[in-house]
Amino acid sequence: MDDLGHRLREGGAIVVITPLVATTPEERRGVALDETQVGLLGAGWKRVERFDAQGLAVLILRGRIQPGD
């Protein structure tokens, strides 16, 4: 994510869509994230928007925080 953030154009966004552990059947949880992991995806971004859609978390990340910001 850090590398993607540095490549992002001014005003651009990264969209992440992921299943959530809490709503994913046990046999498929290997591809799902828990709430702590979803929170970590948003760390280091100036603006994080989150939407929930039928067991999925949709994150829109904007403005990577640079060291010293």
N, CA, C, O and CB atoms as a CASP TS submission, in Angstrom:
PFRMAT TS
TARGET T0000
AUTHOR 0000-0000-0000
METHOD Language model
MODEL 1
PARENT N/A
ATOM      1  N   MET     1       0.825  -1.184   0.000  1.00  0.00           N
ATOM      2  CA  MET     1       0.000   0.000   0.000  1.00  0.00           C
ATOM      3  C   MET     1       0.870   1.249   0.000  1.00  0.00           C
ATOM      4  O   MET     1       0.539   2.254  -0.629  1.00  0.00           O
ATOM      5  CB  MET     1      -0.939  -0.003   1.201  1.00  0.00           C
ATOM      6  N   ASP     2       1.982   1.170   0.712  1.00  0.00           N
ATOM      7  CA  ASP     2       2.862   2.337   0.769  1.00  0.00           C
ATOM      8  C   ASP     2       3.376   2.692  -0.625  1.00  0.00           C
ATOM      9  O   ASP     2       3.384   3.862  -1.010  1.00  0.00           O
ATOM     10  CB  ASP     2       4.043   2.077   1.724  1.00  0.00           C
ATOM     11  N   ASP     3       3.801   1.686  -1.373  1.00  0.00           N
ATOM     12  CA  ASP     3       4.310   1.932  -2.721  1.00  0.00           C
ATOM     13  C   ASP     3       3.207   2.488  -3.629  1.00  0.00           C
ATOM     14  O   ASP     3       3.452   3.403  -4.415  1.00  0.00           O
ATOM     15  CB  ASP     3       4.890   0.634  -3.320  1.00  0.00           C
ATOM     16  N   LEU     4       2.015   1.945  -3.523  1.00  0.00           N
ATOM     17  CA  LEU     4       0.905   2.468  -4.321  1.00  0.00           C
ATOM     18  C   LEU     4       0.604   3.922  -3.966  1.00  0.00           C
ATOM     19  O   LEU     4       0.332   4.738  -4.847  1.00  0.00           O
ATOM     20  CB  LEU     4      -0.347   1.610  -4.117  1.00  0.00           C
ATOM     21  N   GLY     5       0.655   4.236  -2.692  1.00  0.00           N
ATOM     22  CA  GLY     5       0.399   5.602  -2.253  1.00  0.00           C
ATOM     23  C   GLY     5       1.379   6.599  -2.839  1.00  0.00           C
ATOM     24  O   GLY     5       1.007   7.729  -3.159  1.00  0.00           O
ATOM     25  N   HIS     6       2.630   6.185  -2.979  1.00  0.00           N
ATOM     26  CA  HIS     6       3.634   7.083  -3.550  1.00  0.00           C
ATOM     27  C   HIS     6       3.455   7.267  -5.055  1.00  0.00           C
ATOM     28  O   HIS     6       3.884   8.277  -5.612  1.00  0.00           O
ATOM     29  CB  HIS     6       5.028   6.553  -3.261  1.00  0.00           C
ATOM     30  N   ARG     7       2.833   6.312  -5.703  1.00  0.00           N
ATOM     31  CA  ARG     7       2.608   6.394  -7.153  1.00  0.00           C
ATOM     32  C   ARG     7       1.312   7.113  -7.514  1.00  0.00           C
ATOM     33  O   ARG     7       1.079   7.438  -8.678  1.00  0.00           O
ATOM     34  CB  ARG     7       2.590   5.004  -7.749  1.00  0.00           C
ATOM     35  N   LEU     8       0.493   7.352  -6.535  1.00  0.00           N
ATOM     36  CA  LEU     8      -0.814   7.951  -6.776  1.00  0.00           C
ATOM     37  C   LEU     8      -0.676   9.403  -7.211  1.00  0.00           C
ATOM     38  O   LEU     8       0.093  10.161  -6.621  1.00  0.00           O
ATOM     39  CB  LEU     8      -1.684   7.856  -5.523  1.00  0.00           C
ATOM     40  N   ARG     9      -1.414   9.788  -8.234  1.00  0.00           N
ATOM     41  CA  ARG     9      -1.415  11.175  -8.694  1.00  0.00           C
ATOM     42  C   ARG     9      -2.121  12.067  -7.685  1.00  0.00           C
ATOM     43  O   ARG     9      -2.942  11.598  -6.897  1.00  0.00           O
ATOM     44  CB  ARG     9      -2.088  11.290 -10.072  1.00  0.00           C
ATOM     45  N   GLU    10      -1.803  13.336  -7.712  1.00  0.00           N
ATOM     46  CA  GLU    10      -2.460  14.327  -6.861  1.00  0.00           C
ATOM     47  C   GLU    10      -3.973  14.253  -7.062  1.00  0.00           C
ATOM     48  O   GLU    10      -4.459  14.306  -8.192  1.00  0.00           O
ATOM     49  CB  GLU    10      -1.935  15.757  -7.172  1.00  0.00           C
ATOM     50  N   GLY    11      -4.701  14.134  -5.977  1.00  0.00           N
ATOM     51  CA  GLY    11      -6.158  14.056  -6.037  1.00  0.00           C
ATOM     52  C   GLY    11      -6.696  12.668  -6.332  1.00  0.00           C
ATOM     53  O   GLY    11      -7.910  12.471  -6.365  1.00  0.00           O
ATOM     54  N   GLY    12      -5.810  11.704  -6.548  1.00  0.00           N
ATOM     55  CA  GLY    12      -6.231  10.341  -6.861  1.00  0.00           C
ATOM     56  C   GLY    12      -6.676   9.577  -5.624  1.00  0.00           C
ATOM     57  O   GLY    12      -6.560  10.064  -4.500  1.00  0.00           O
ATOM     58  N   ALA    13      -7.182   8.387  -5.848  1.00  0.00           N
ATOM     59  CA  ALA    13      -7.667   7.557  -4.752  1.00  0.00           C
ATOM     60  C   ALA    13      -7.354   6.101  -5.043  1.00  0.00           C
ATOM     61  O   ALA    13      -7.242   5.689  -6.197  1.00  0.00           O
ATOM     62  CB  ALA    13      -9.182   7.755  -4.535  1.00  0.00           C
ATOM     63  N   ILE    14      -7.216   5.336  -3.980  1.00  0.00           N
ATOM     64  CA  ILE    14      -7.118   3.887  -4.071  1.00  0.00           C
ATOM     65  C   ILE    14      -8.388   3.329  -3.453  1.00  0.00           C
ATOM     66  O   ILE    14      -8.792   3.740  -2.365  1.00  0.00           O
ATOM     67  CB  ILE    14      -5.824   3.333  -3.353  1.00  0.00           C
ATOM     68  N   VAL    15      -9.012   2.395  -4.150  1.00  0.00           N
ATOM     69  CA  VAL    15     -10.219   1.753  -3.644  1.00  0.00           C
ATOM     70  C   VAL    15      -9.883   0.307  -3.309  1.00  0.00           C
ATOM     71  O   VAL    15      -9.347  -0.425  -4.140  1.00  0.00           O
ATOM     72  CB  VAL    15     -11.387   1.835  -4.680  1.00  0.00           C
ATOM     73  N   VAL    16     -10.203  -0.096  -2.086  1.00  0.00           N
ATOM     74  CA  VAL    16      -9.982  -1.465  -1.630  1.00  0.00           C
ATOM     75  C   VAL    16     -11.340  -2.053  -1.285  1.00  0.00           C
ATOM     76  O   VAL    16     -12.110  -1.455  -0.534  1.00  0.00           O
ATOM     77  CB  VAL    16      -9.003  -1.518  -0.399  1.00  0.00           C
ATOM     78  N   ILE    17     -11.630  -3.225  -1.833  1.00  0.00           N
ATOM     79  CA  ILE    17     -12.858  -3.943  -1.510  1.00  0.00           C
ATOM     80  C   ILE    17     -12.442  -5.296  -0.951  1.00  0.00           C
ATOM     81  O   ILE    17     -11.729  -6.052  -1.611  1.00  0.00           O
ATOM     82  CB  ILE    17     -13.803  -4.097  -2.771  1.00  0.00           C
ATOM     83  N   THR    18     -12.885  -5.600   0.263  1.00  0.00           N
ATOM     84  CA  THR    18     -12.480  -6.839   0.898  1.00  0.00           C
ATOM     85  C   THR    18     -13.634  -7.465   1.669  1.00  0.00           C
ATOM     86  O   THR    18     -14.449  -6.751   2.255  1.00  0.00           O
ATOM     87  CB  THR    18     -11.300  -6.595   1.823  1.00  0.00           C
ATOM     88  N   PRO    19     -13.710  -8.797   1.674  1.00  0.00           N
ATOM     89  CA  PRO    19     -14.692  -9.443   2.531  1.00  0.00           C
ATOM     90  C   PRO    19     -14.269  -9.302   3.994  1.00  0.00           C
ATOM     91  O   PRO    19     -13.085  -9.162   4.298  1.00  0.00           O
ATOM     92  CB  PRO    19     -14.857 -10.934   2.149  1.00  0.00           C
ATOM     93  N   LEU    20     -15.243  -9.340   4.881  1.00  0.00           N
ATOM     94  CA  LEU    20     -14.987  -9.231   6.321  1.00  0.00           C
ATOM     95  C   LEU    20     -15.096 -10.593   6.986  1.00  0.00           C
ATOM     96  O   LEU    20     -15.980 -11.385   6.659  1.00  0.00           O
ATOM     97  CB  LEU    20     -15.969  -8.240   6.976  1.00  0.00           C
ATOM     98  N   VAL    21     -14.188 -10.862   7.928  1.00  0.00           N
ATOM     99  CA  VAL    21     -14.183 -12.130   8.648  1.00  0.00           C
ATOM    100  C   VAL    21     -15.545 -12.405   9.291  1.00  0.00           C
ATOM    101  O   VAL    21     -16.043 -13.530   9.253  1.00  0.00           O
ATOM    102  CB  VAL    21     -13.082 -12.128   9.716  1.00  0.00           C
ATOM    103  N   ALA    22     -16.137 -11.372   9.878  1.00  0.00           N
ATOM    104  CA  ALA    22     -17.388 -11.536  10.617  1.00  0.00           C
ATOM    105  C   ALA    22     -18.540 -12.036   9.753  1.00  0.00           C
ATOM    106  O   ALA    22     -19.491 -12.618  10.275  1.00  0.00           O
ATOM    107  CB  ALA    22     -17.774 -10.233  11.250  1.00  0.00           C
ATOM    108  N   THR    23     -18.473 -11.820   8.446  1.00  0.00           N
ATOM    109  CA  THR    23     -19.584 -12.206   7.569  1.00  0.00           C
ATOM    110  C   THR    23     -19.175 -13.216   6.503  1.00  0.00           C
ATOM    111  O   THR    23     -19.925 -13.461   5.558  1.00  0.00           O
ATOM    112  CB  THR    23     -20.160 -10.981   6.902  1.00  0.00           C
ATOM    113  N   THR    24     -17.997 -13.797   6.650  1.00  0.00           N
ATOM    114  CA  THR    24     -17.493 -14.749   5.670  1.00  0.00           C
ATOM    115  C   THR    24     -17.549 -16.153   6.254  1.00  0.00           C
ATOM    116  O   THR    24     -17.140 -16.357   7.397  1.00  0.00           O
ATOM    117  CB  THR    24     -16.050 -14.390   5.241  1.00  0.00           C
ATOM    118  N   PRO    25     -18.048 -17.128   5.493  1.00  0.00           N
ATOM    119  CA  PRO    25     -18.068 -18.507   5.987  1.00  0.00           C
ATOM    120  C   PRO    25     -16.661 -18.974   6.379  1.00  0.00           C
ATOM    121  O   PRO    25     -15.670 -18.577   5.767  1.00  0.00           O
ATOM    122  CB  PRO    25     -18.659 -19.448   4.918  1.00  0.00           C
ATOM    123  N   GLU    26     -16.596 -19.800   7.385  1.00  0.00           N
ATOM    124  CA  GLU    26     -15.304 -20.234   7.943  1.00  0.00           C
ATOM    125  C   GLU    26     -14.348 -20.783   6.894  1.00  0.00           C
ATOM    126  O   GLU    26     -13.149 -20.510   6.962  1.00  0.00           O
ATOM    127  CB  GLU    26     -15.531 -21.283   8.998  1.00  0.00           C
ATOM    128  N   GLU    27     -14.837 -21.540   5.940  1.00  0.00           N
ATOM    129  CA  GLU    27     -13.962 -22.151   4.936  1.00  0.00           C
ATOM    130  C   GLU    27     -13.372 -21.127   3.964  1.00  0.00           C
ATOM    131  O   GLU    27     -12.466 -21.464   3.202  1.00  0.00           O
ATOM    132  CB  GLU    27     -14.729 -23.204   4.158  1.00  0.00           C
ATOM    133  N   ARG    28     -13.860 -19.893   3.972  1.00  0.00           N
ATOM    134  CA  ARG    28     -13.348 -18.858   3.068  1.00  0.00           C
ATOM    135  C   ARG    28     -12.693 -17.692   3.807  1.00  0.00           C
ATOM    136  O   ARG    28     -12.339 -16.693   3.180  1.00  0.00           O
ATOM    137  CB  ARG    28     -14.471 -18.335   2.202  1.00  0.00           C
ATOM    138  N   ARG    29     -12.528 -17.796   5.103  1.00  0.00           N
ATOM    139  CA  ARG    29     -11.998 -16.679   5.896  1.00  0.00           C
ATOM    140  C   ARG    29     -10.541 -16.350   5.604  1.00  0.00           C
ATOM    141  O   ARG    29     -10.059 -15.297   6.020  1.00  0.00           O
ATOM    142  CB  ARG    29     -12.142 -16.987   7.350  1.00  0.00           C
ATOM    143  N   GLY    30      -9.841 -17.209   4.911  1.00  0.00           N
ATOM    144  CA  GLY    30      -8.447 -16.935   4.571  1.00  0.00           C
ATOM    145  C   GLY    30      -8.281 -15.720   3.666  1.00  0.00           C
ATOM    146  O   GLY    30      -7.193 -15.147   3.595  1.00  0.00           O
ATOM    147  N   VAL    31      -9.342 -15.323   2.976  1.00  0.00           N
ATOM    148  CA  VAL    31      -9.270 -14.163   2.081  1.00  0.00           C
ATOM    149  C   VAL    31      -9.922 -12.924   2.688  1.00  0.00           C
ATOM    150  O   VAL    31      -9.941 -11.860   2.069  1.00  0.00           O
ATOM    151  CB  VAL    31      -9.932 -14.488   0.752  1.00  0.00           C
ATOM    152  N   ALA    32     -10.453 -13.067   3.896  1.00  0.00           N
ATOM    153  CA  ALA    32     -11.190 -11.966   4.536  1.00  0.00           C
ATOM    154  C   ALA    32     -10.311 -11.249   5.564  1.00  0.00           C
ATOM    155  O   ALA    32      -9.348 -11.816   6.079  1.00  0.00           O
ATOM    156  CB  ALA    32     -12.475 -12.497   5.216  1.00  0.00           C
ATOM    157  N   LEU    33     -10.659 -10.000   5.850  1.00  0.00           N
ATOM    158  CA  LEU    33      -9.940  -9.210   6.851  1.00  0.00           C
ATOM    159  C   LEU    33     -10.829  -8.981   8.064  1.00  0.00           C
ATOM    160  O   LEU    33     -12.051  -8.881   7.947  1.00  0.00           O
ATOM    161  CB  LEU    33      -9.475  -7.859   6.258  1.00  0.00           C
ATOM    162  N   ASP    34     -10.195  -8.898   9.235  1.00  0.00           N
ATOM    163  CA  ASP    34     -10.948  -8.529  10.433  1.00  0.00           C
ATOM    164  C   ASP    34     -10.902  -7.009  10.585  1.00  0.00           C
ATOM    165  O   ASP    34     -10.233  -6.321   9.814  1.00  0.00           O
ATOM    166  CB  ASP    34     -10.373  -9.241  11.708  1.00  0.00           C
ATOM    167  N   GLU    35     -11.613  -6.496  11.579  1.00  0.00           N
ATOM    168  CA  GLU    35     -11.703  -5.036  11.748  1.00  0.00           C
ATOM    169  C   GLU    35     -10.349  -4.388  12.026  1.00  0.00           C
ATOM    170  O   GLU    35     -10.107  -3.261  11.593  1.00  0.00           O
ATOM    171  CB  GLU    35     -12.658  -4.706  12.881  1.00  0.00           C
ATOM    172  N   THR    36      -9.475  -5.074  12.732  1.00  0.00           N
ATOM    173  CA  THR    36      -8.133  -4.531  12.997  1.00  0.00           C
ATOM    174  C   THR    36      -7.359  -4.378  11.690  1.00  0.00           C
ATOM    175  O   THR    36      -6.714  -3.354  11.462  1.00  0.00           O
ATOM    176  CB  THR    36      -7.352  -5.446  13.979  1.00  0.00           C
ATOM    177  N   GLN    37      -7.422  -5.381  10.846  1.00  0.00           N
ATOM    178  CA  GLN    37      -6.720  -5.333   9.563  1.00  0.00           C
ATOM    179  C   GLN    37      -7.291  -4.256   8.646  1.00  0.00           C
ATOM    180  O   GLN    37      -6.545  -3.571   7.947  1.00  0.00           O
ATOM    181  CB  GLN    37      -6.792  -6.691   8.872  1.00  0.00           C
ATOM    182  N   VAL    38      -8.600  -4.109   8.650  1.00  0.00           N
ATOM    183  CA  VAL    38      -9.226  -3.046   7.850  1.00  0.00           C
ATOM    184  C   VAL    38      -8.746  -1.683   8.343  1.00  0.00           C
ATOM    185  O   VAL    38      -8.459  -0.796   7.540  1.00  0.00           O
ATOM    186  CB  VAL    38     -10.783  -3.136   7.924  1.00  0.00           C
ATOM    187  N   GLY    39      -8.659  -1.519   9.656  1.00  0.00           N
ATOM    188  CA  GLY    39      -8.148  -0.266  10.219  1.00  0.00           C
ATOM    189  C   GLY    39      -6.719   0.015   9.805  1.00  0.00           C
ATOM    190  O   GLY    39      -6.364   1.160   9.530  1.00  0.00           O
ATOM    191  N   LEU    40      -5.894  -1.027   9.758  1.00  0.00           N
ATOM    192  CA  LEU    40      -4.500  -0.855   9.344  1.00  0.00           C
ATOM    193  C   LEU    40      -4.381  -0.413   7.886  1.00  0.00           C
ATOM    194  O   LEU    40      -3.455   0.318   7.535  1.00  0.00           O
ATOM    195  CB  LEU    40      -3.732  -2.151   9.550  1.00  0.00           C
ATOM    196  N   LEU    41      -5.305  -0.850   7.041  1.00  0.00           N
ATOM    197  CA  LEU    41      -5.290  -0.404   5.642  1.00  0.00           C
ATOM    198  C   LEU    41      -5.438   1.107   5.539  1.00  0.00           C
ATOM    199  O   LEU    41      -4.856   1.730   4.650  1.00  0.00           O
ATOM    200  CB  LEU    41      -6.406  -1.090   4.851  1.00  0.00           C
ATOM    201  N   GLY    42      -6.208   1.695   6.436  1.00  0.00           N
ATOM    202  CA  GLY    42      -6.436   3.131   6.408  1.00  0.00           C
ATOM    203  C   GLY    42      -5.369   3.954   7.098  1.00  0.00           C
ATOM    204  O   GLY    42      -5.360   5.180   6.986  1.00  0.00           O
ATOM    205  N   ALA    43      -4.466   3.293   7.812  1.00  0.00           N
ATOM    206  CA  ALA    43      -3.405   4.022   8.514  1.00  0.00           C
ATOM    207  C   ALA    43      -2.472   4.680   7.498  1.00  0.00           C
ATOM    208  O   ALA    43      -2.079   4.060   6.510  1.00  0.00           O
ATOM    209  CB  ALA    43      -2.607   3.071   9.451  1.00  0.00           C
ATOM    210  N   GLY    44      -2.132   5.912   7.745  1.00  0.00           N
ATOM    211  CA  GLY    44      -1.191   6.613   6.873  1.00  0.00           C
ATOM    212  C   GLY    44      -1.842   7.369   5.728  1.00  0.00           C
ATOM    213  O   GLY    44      -1.151   7.860   4.835  1.00  0.00           O
ATOM    214  N   TRP    45      -3.180   7.466   5.746  1.00  0.00           N
ATOM    215  CA  TRP    45      -3.908   8.202   4.720  1.00  0.00           C
ATOM    216  C   TRP    45      -4.617   9.376   5.348  1.00  0.00           C
ATOM    217  O   TRP    45      -5.151   9.265   6.452  1.00  0.00           O
ATOM    218  CB  TRP    45      -4.911   7.294   3.990  1.00  0.00           C
ATOM    219  N   LYS    46      -4.629  10.505   4.656  1.00  0.00           N
ATOM    220  CA  LYS    46      -5.268  11.713   5.185  1.00  0.00           C
ATOM    221  C   LYS    46      -6.780  11.575   5.231  1.00  0.00           C
ATOM    222  O   LYS    46      -7.424  12.099   6.140  1.00  0.00           O
ATOM    223  CB  LYS    46      -4.888  12.922   4.346  1.00  0.00           C
ATOM    224  N   ARG    47      -7.343  10.886   4.276  1.00  0.00           N
ATOM    225  CA  ARG    47      -8.799  10.741   4.220  1.00  0.00           C
ATOM    226  C   ARG    47      -9.152   9.294   3.898  1.00  0.00           C
ATOM    227  O   ARG    47      -8.698   8.738   2.898  1.00  0.00           O
ATOM    228  CB  ARG    47      -9.414  11.703   3.165  1.00  0.00           C
ATOM    229  N   VAL    48      -9.961   8.702   4.750  1.00  0.00           N
ATOM    230  CA  VAL    48     -10.421   7.329   4.548  1.00  0.00           C
ATOM    231  C   VAL    48     -11.943   7.334   4.620  1.00  0.00           C
ATOM    232  O   VAL    48     -12.527   7.751   5.621  1.00  0.00           O
ATOM    233  CB  VAL    48      -9.803   6.348   5.612  1.00  0.00           C
ATOM    234  N   GLU    49     -12.570   6.872   3.561  1.00  0.00           N
ATOM    235  CA  GLU    49     -14.019   6.711   3.559  1.00  0.00           C
ATOM    236  C   GLU    49     -14.303   5.215   3.554  1.00  0.00           C
ATOM    237  O   GLU    49     -13.670   4.454   2.822  1.00  0.00           O
ATOM    238  CB  GLU    49     -14.686   7.431   2.325  1.00  0.00           C
ATOM    239  N   ARG    50     -15.263   4.801   4.379  1.00  0.00           N
ATOM    240  CA  ARG    50     -15.609   3.390   4.441  1.00  0.00           C
ATOM    241  C   ARG    50     -17.108   3.214   4.220  1.00  0.00           C
ATOM    242  O   ARG    50     -17.942   3.945   4.754  1.00  0.00           O
ATOM    243  CB  ARG    50     -15.183   2.782   5.794  1.00  0.00           C
ATOM    244  N   PHE    51     -17.399   2.219   3.415  1.00  0.00           N
ATOM    245  CA  PHE    51     -18.773   1.826   3.159  1.00  0.00           C
ATOM    246  C   PHE    51     -18.868   0.325   3.384  1.00  0.00           C
ATOM    247  O   PHE    51     -17.927  -0.409   3.079  1.00  0.00           O
ATOM    248  CB  PHE    51     -19.227   2.220   1.711  1.00  0.00           C
ATOM    249  N   ASP    52     -19.976  -0.131   3.906  1.00  0.00           N
ATOM    250  CA  ASP    52     -20.208  -1.560   4.077  1.00  0.00           C
ATOM    251  C   ASP    52     -21.272  -1.989   3.089  1.00  0.00           C
ATOM    252  O   ASP    52     -22.312  -1.344   2.950  1.00  0.00           O
ATOM    253  CB  ASP    52     -20.630  -1.900   5.538  1.00  0.00           C
ATOM    254  N   ALA    53     -20.997  -3.093   2.401  1.00  0.00           N
ATOM    255  CA  ALA    53     -21.917  -3.569   1.373  1.00  0.00           C
ATOM    256  C   ALA    53     -21.998  -5.089   1.409  1.00  0.00           C
ATOM    257  O   ALA    53     -21.120  -5.779   0.891  1.00  0.00           O
ATOM    258  CB  ALA    53     -21.475  -3.085  -0.022  1.00  0.00           C
ATOM    259  N   GLN    54     -23.052  -5.600   2.019  1.00  0.00           N
ATOM    260  CA  GLN    54     -23.336  -7.037   2.019  1.00  0.00           C
ATOM    261  C   GLN    54     -22.126  -7.876   2.414  1.00  0.00           C
ATOM    262  O   GLN    54     -21.738  -8.789   1.684  1.00  0.00           O
ATOM    263  CB  GLN    54     -23.821  -7.464   0.655  1.00  0.00           C
ATOM    264  N   GLY    55     -21.533  -7.575   3.555  1.00  0.00           N
ATOM    265  CA  GLY    55     -20.408  -8.354   4.058  1.00  0.00           C
ATOM    266  C   GLY    55     -19.052  -7.945   3.536  1.00  0.00           C
ATOM    267  O   GLY    55     -18.042  -8.571   3.857  1.00  0.00           O
ATOM    268  N   LEU    56     -19.022  -6.900   2.735  1.00  0.00           N
ATOM    269  CA  LEU    56     -17.757  -6.386   2.206  1.00  0.00           C
ATOM    270  C   LEU    56     -17.471  -5.016   2.812  1.00  0.00           C
ATOM    271  O   LEU    56     -18.390  -4.244   3.086  1.00  0.00           O
ATOM    272  CB  LEU    56     -17.798  -6.299   0.654  1.00  0.00           C
ATOM    273  N   ALA    57     -16.206  -4.727   3.016  1.00  0.00           N
ATOM    274  CA  ALA    57     -15.779  -3.380   3.393  1.00  0.00           C
ATOM    275  C   ALA    57     -15.209  -2.726   2.135  1.00  0.00           C
ATOM    276  O   ALA    57     -14.356  -3.301   1.458  1.00  0.00           O
ATOM    277  CB  ALA    57     -14.715  -3.406   4.572  1.00  0.00           C
ATOM    278  N   VAL    58     -15.681  -1.536   1.834  1.00  0.00           N
ATOM    279  CA  VAL    58     -15.192  -0.758   0.695  1.00  0.00           C
ATOM    280  C   VAL    58     -14.501   0.472   1.279  1.00  0.00           C
ATOM    281  O   VAL    58     -15.135   1.295   1.939  1.00  0.00           O
ATOM    282  CB  VAL    58     -16.368  -0.357  -0.305  1.00  0.00           C
ATOM    283  N   LEU    59     -13.202   0.587   1.030  1.00  0.00           N
ATOM    284  CA  LEU    59     -12.416   1.711   1.533  1.00  0.00           C
ATOM    285  C   LEU    59     -11.950   2.558   0.368  1.00  0.00           C
ATOM    286  O   LEU    59     -11.482   2.041  -0.646  1.00  0.00           O
ATOM    287  CB  LEU    59     -11.211   1.220   2.366  1.00  0.00           C
ATOM    288  N   ILE    60     -12.082   3.871   0.523  1.00  0.00           N
ATOM    289  CA  ILE    60     -11.533   4.814  -0.446  1.00  0.00           C
ATOM    290  C   ILE    60     -10.461   5.600   0.287  1.00  0.00           C
ATOM    291  O   ILE    60     -10.750   6.322   1.241  1.00  0.00           O
ATOM    292  CB  ILE    60     -12.648   5.764  -1.055  1.00  0.00           C
ATOM    293  N   LEU    61      -9.228   5.456  -0.161  1.00  0.00           N
ATOM    294  CA  LEU    61      -8.063   6.060   0.495  1.00  0.00           C
ATOM    295  C   LEU    61      -7.556   7.208  -0.358  1.00  0.00           C
ATOM    296  O   LEU    61      -7.333   7.059  -1.560  1.00  0.00           O
ATOM    297  CB  LEU    61      -6.938   5.009   0.729  1.00  0.00           C
ATOM    298  N   ARG    62      -7.375   8.362   0.285  1.00  0.00           N
ATOM    299  CA  ARG    62      -6.891   9.549  -0.443  1.00  0.00           C
ATOM    300  C   ARG    62      -5.813  10.256   0.388  1.00  0.00           C
ATOM    301  O   ARG    62      -5.896  10.311   1.615  1.00  0.00           O
ATOM    302  CB  ARG    62      -8.074  10.533  -0.761  1.00  0.00           C
ATOM    303  N   GLY    63      -4.824  10.782  -0.289  1.00  0.00           N
ATOM    304  CA  GLY    63      -3.808  11.614   0.345  1.00  0.00           C
ATOM    305  C   GLY    63      -2.868  10.863   1.258  1.00  0.00           C
ATOM    306  O   GLY    63      -2.984  10.959   2.480  1.00  0.00           O
ATOM    307  N   ARG    64      -1.958  10.136   0.701  1.00  0.00           N
ATOM    308  CA  ARG    64      -0.968   9.406   1.503  1.00  0.00           C
ATOM    309  C   ARG    64      -0.209  10.399   2.370  1.00  0.00           C
ATOM    310  O   ARG    64       0.276  11.418   1.879  1.00  0.00           O
ATOM    311  CB  ARG    64       0.016   8.601   0.595  1.00  0.00           C
ATOM    312  N   ILE    65      -0.109  10.101   3.650  1.00  0.00           N
ATOM    313  CA  ILE    65       0.644  10.952   4.580  1.00  0.00           C
ATOM    314  C   ILE    65       2.131  10.688   4.373  1.00  0.00           C
ATOM    315  O   ILE    65       2.594   9.551   4.458  1.00  0.00           O
ATOM    316  CB  ILE    65       0.228  10.682   6.074  1.00  0.00           C
ATOM    317  N   GLN    66       2.856  11.744   4.104  1.00  0.00           N
ATOM    318  CA  GLN    66       4.306  11.660   3.902  1.00  0.00           C
ATOM    319  C   GLN    66       5.025  11.882   5.222  1.00  0.00           C
ATOM    320  O   GLN    66       4.518  12.611   6.074  1.00  0.00           O
ATOM    321  CB  GLN    66       4.779  12.692   2.850  1.00  0.00           C
ATOM    322  N   PRO    67       6.186  11.280   5.417  1.00  0.00           N
ATOM    323  CA  PRO    67       6.947  11.562   6.645  1.00  0.00           C
ATOM    324  C   PRO    67       7.147  13.058   6.825  1.00  0.00           C
ATOM    325  O   PRO    67       7.540  13.746   5.883  1.00  0.00           O
ATOM    326  CB  PRO    67       8.312  10.849   6.616  1.00  0.00           C
ATOM    327  N   GLY    68       6.890  13.555   7.990  1.00  0.00           N
ATOM    328  CA  GLY    68       7.032  14.972   8.284  1.00  0.00           C
ATOM    329  C   GLY    68       5.755  15.767   8.119  1.00  0.00           C
ATOM    330  O   GLY    68       5.706  16.937   8.499  1.00  0.00           O
ATOM    331  N   ASP    69       4.687  15.141   7.545  1.00  0.00           N
ATOM    332  CA  ASP    69       3.389  15.835   7.409  1.00  0.00           C
ATOM    333  C   ASP    69       2.728  16.007   8.753  1.00  0.00           C
ATOM    334  O   ASP    69       1.635  16.566   8.836  1.00  0.00           O
ATOM    335  CB  ASP    69       2.451  15.066   6.468  1.00  0.00           C
TER
END
